[in-house]
Amino acid sequence: PVMKTMLRFAIPMIVGNLLQQCYNVADTLIVGRFLGANALAAVGSSYTLMTFLTSVLLGLCMGSGAVFSIRFGQRDTEGLKEGMCTSFFLIAGITLVLNVLAFIGLDWLLVFLQVPQQIQGLMRSYLIVIFCGIFATFLYNYFASLLRAVGNSAVPLAFLAVSALLNIGLDILFIVPFHMGVAGAAWATVLSQLLSAVLCTIVGLRKY
């Protein structure tokens, strides 16, 4: 029964894509509630740039997953290992380049996006922390693509759900009692993504 099998595999992926949107939604709601309009505008304006960077990495990881699934289906263990090593170092290198360019060109990006002067400082503080966590985003998406390629879409979803809940808790903790401002919201996102990345990496390496 192809339909039943496909749905059982696809539904966790669909839910996972929705959960990934929770990071910025949680930041937006909590920042808007406790830090005011300017902070809310800074976080909301950052979302476009964050989406661009993560979409590049996500596309590369998904493309690699297609190769993994072909090699896995062919029972070509050596081909799978070669594809994993090649794609890992390639995407890691691209992640590093994007990160360096983002740091170097941050001020220019703020001008290009026509960010109002009064929120540029807040947006810069938020994005600097987010850029520090780009490698965690790469690790999660890479090993999640590997797990999905070999038929396991439930484990990445479980780790992402834990990460999303942790993000909400850390948002409240860093913003309300610790008074870390928009940087606190960014650190909550980075730390929660790092957790899901570490868990996915451990399972991917130990099992496959």
N, C-alpha and C positions, 0 to 999 in steps of 0.2 A: 504493500500500500504506500505508494510514493507520497501522496498528499499528506498522510498522517506523519510520515517520517520527516518531511520537509517542514511541516508546521512545528513539530517538536524541536527541530533544530533552529528554525528562524525566529520563533517567538522570543526566546532569551536574547537574541541579537537585537530585536526591535525594542524590547524593554531596556536593554543596555544603552542603546542610542538615546532613549528618552532620559535615562538616569544621568548620562553624561552632560545633558543640558542643565541638570540640577545644580551643578557647581556655580555657574554664573547666576542662575535664578535665585539661589539661596543667598549669594553675596549681595545681589541687588536688593532683595527684600529686607535683609537684616541691616545692610548699610543705610538704606533709605529710612528705615525705622529709627535707627539710633544715631546716625551721623549727619543727616540732613541732605538738602537738595544738591549741593555742590559735590559731596562725596558720592551720592547716587549717580550724578551725571558722569563723574570720572570713571566709575566702575562700568557703567553702561557703555560709555564711549570706548573703553578698553576691549569690549567684547568682539568688535569687528576685527581688530588686529589679532587677538588671541585665536579667533576662528580661522583666520587665514593661515597662521603658522601651524596650528594643529591639523588643519585640513590637508596641508602638504604632507605631513608625517603620516596621517591616517591613510591617505591615498597610497603612499609608498608601502606601508605595512600591509594593506589589503592586497596590493599587487603581488607582494611577496607571498602572501597566504595562498594565492592561486597556484603559484609554483609548488608550494609545500603540499597542497592537496593532490596535485598531479603526481608528484614523486611518491607520496604516501600511498596513493591508490595503485601505483605501479609496483609497490613493494621495493622501490629503489632506495635502499637505505643510504648508500653512498651519495646518490644524487640529492637526497633530502639534506644530508649533512652539509654538502657543498653549497646548496642553495641557502641554507640557514646562515652559514658563516659569511658568505659573500654579501647577502642582503643585510645582515646585521651590521657589518662594518661600513657598508655603503650608506645605509640610512643613519647610522650613528655619526658618520662624517658630515652628512648633509645637515643633521640636527645641530652639530657643533658650528657649522658655517652660518646657518640661519640665526643661531643664538648670538654669535659674535656680531653679525650684521645688524641684528635687532638692537643690541646694546650700543653699537657705534652710531647707528642712525636714529636713535630714539627721539632726539630733539627734532630732527628733520621730519620724522613720521608724525609728530604732534602738529607740526605746521601743515604738512600735507593733508592730514585729516581735518584741518581747520578747527582744532580744539580751542575753545575759548580760553583766554589768558587766565581767568580766575580759577580754572580747574586743571591747568597744565601741571602744576606742582603735585596735586593729588593723583592725577593720572600717571605721572612719572613714578611716584612712589609705589603705586600699585603694580605697574608693569615691570619694574625692575625686579620685584620679588617673583612675579609670574615667570619672567624669563629664566630665573634661576631654576625653576622647576620644569623647564621644557624637556630635559633629558628623562625625567620620570614619566612624562607623557609618552615619549618615544618607547620606553621600556614596556609600559603597560600595553600600548597598542600593538607592539611587535609580538610579544608573547601571547596576547589575546588572539591575534591573527593566527599564530602557530597552533594554539589550542583549538580554535574553530576549524582550522584547515584539516585537522585529524578527527573532527567530528565532535568536539567537546565545546559546546557554546554555553553550558550552564556554569562552569567554574569561573570564567571571566565575569559573568553577570553577578555571581555571588560576591566576588571581591569588589566589584564596582558598587554594589548596594551597600556594603560595609563602609566603603570609602565615602559615599554620598552622605550617609548618616553622620560619619565622623566629621565631615566638612561642616555640616550644620552646627554640630556641637562646638567645634573649634571656632567657628565664626562668632557665636555668642560669647564664648569664653574670652577670645582675644579682643573683641570690640567692647563688650560691656564692662567686665571687671578689670581687664588689663589695660583698657584705653589705648590700644595700638592703632586705632584709626583704620584707614583703607589698607595700610600695610598688613594689619592683622587679618583682614579678610583675604588678602592675597596669600599670607602664610598658611591660613586654614586650607585654602585650595591646594597649595603646593604639598603640604604635609599629608593631606588625605590622598592625593594622587600618588605620592611616593609610597604610601602603604599598599595601595592596590598594585602598583608597579612591582614592588618587592615580592608580594605574595604570588603574583602571576609569573614572575621570573623564576621563583623557587619551584613552583609546580611545573613550569615548562621545561626547566633544565633537569629536574629529578625524574620526571616521567617520560620525557621524550628525548 
